[in-house]
Amino acid sequence: MTTPRRKYDAAFREDAVRLVLSTNRSVKQVAEEIGVKESTLGNWLHRHRESHQGAAPVLPEERGPVPWDEHRKALAENERLKAEVEFLGKVSAFFAAKQK
């Protein structure tokens, strides 16, 4: 026996695609989260990419669209801060071992 086919409105499909494109989560993770088959979400993503070829990448919309160069600067700053945290963790472990 087959299950009835679910229909999703355009707004839901757009939101699902935006969720994949604007986060670091995979299609599989987002599909599980919203209760859609991975292949279905993959098809929506494929159609979106075909219809938006050459368009600017989708970025998180917390404060509206962010210019791509500003996004790159934020990514670079994030990497620098991660390196600092890693270094400080190693230094603190070194000094903690010295105090014993």
C-alpha positions in Angstrom: 0.0 0.0 0.0 1.4 3.4 -0.9 1.4 6.4 1.3 -0.4 9.5 0.2 1.8 12.1 -1.4 2.4 15.3 0.7 2.3 18.7 -1.0 4.4 21.6 0.3 3.7 25.2 -0.5 6.3 27.4 -2.2 7.1 29.3 1.0 7.9 26.1 2.9 10.2 24.9 0.1 12.0 28.3 -0.1 12.5 28.3 3.7 13.8 24.8 3.6 16.3 25.6 0.8 17.3 28.8 2.6 18.0 26.8 5.8 20.4 24.5 3.9 22.2 27.4 2.1 22.5 29.7 5.1 23.7 27.3 7.7 26.5 24.7 7.9 24.1 21.8 8.1 23.8 19.2 5.5 20.7 18.4 3.4 20.2 15.2 5.4 20.3 17.1 8.7 17.8 19.8 7.6 15.5 17.2 6.0 15.4 15.2 9.2 14.8 18.4 11.2 11.8 19.5 9.1 10.4 16.1 8.4 11.0 15.8 4.7 12.8 13.1 2.7 16.4 13.9 1.9 15.8 13.3 -1.8 12.9 15.7 -1.8 14.9 18.5 -0.2 17.8 17.8 -2.6 15.5 18.2 -5.5 14.2 21.6 -4.2 17.8 22.7 -3.7 18.8 21.6 -7.2 15.8 23.5 -8.7 16.7 26.5 -6.7 20.3 26.5 -7.9 19.3 26.1 -11.5 16.9 29.0 -11.3 19.4 31.3 -9.4 22.6 30.6 -11.4 25.0 33.6 -11.1 23.1 35.1 -8.2 24.9 36.1 -5.0 25.1 33.3 -2.3 22.3 33.1 0.3 23.5 34.4 3.6 21.8 34.4 7.0 19.2 37.1 7.2 19.4 38.2 10.9 19.8 41.8 9.9 19.0 41.7 6.3 21.2 40.6 3.4 24.9 40.9 4.2 27.3 42.0 1.5 29.6 39.2 0.4 32.8 41.0 1.3 31.5 41.7 4.8 30.7 38.0 5.1 34.3 37.1 4.1 35.8 39.5 6.6 33.6 37.9 9.4 34.8 34.5 8.4 38.5 35.6 8.5 37.9 37.2 11.9 36.3 34.0 13.1 39.3 31.9 12.0 41.7 34.3 13.8 39.7 34.1 17.0 39.6 30.3 16.8 43.4 30.2 16.5 43.7 32.5 19.5 41.4 30.3 21.6 43.3 27.2 20.6 46.6 28.9 21.5 45.3 30.1 24.9 44.1 26.6 25.7 47.5 25.1 25.0 49.3 27.8 27.0 46.9 27.4 30.0 47.4 23.6 29.9 51.2 24.2 29.9 51.1 26.5 32.9 48.7 24.2 34.7 51.2 21.4 34.3 54.0 23.6 35.6 52.1 24.5 38.8 51.8 20.8 39.8 
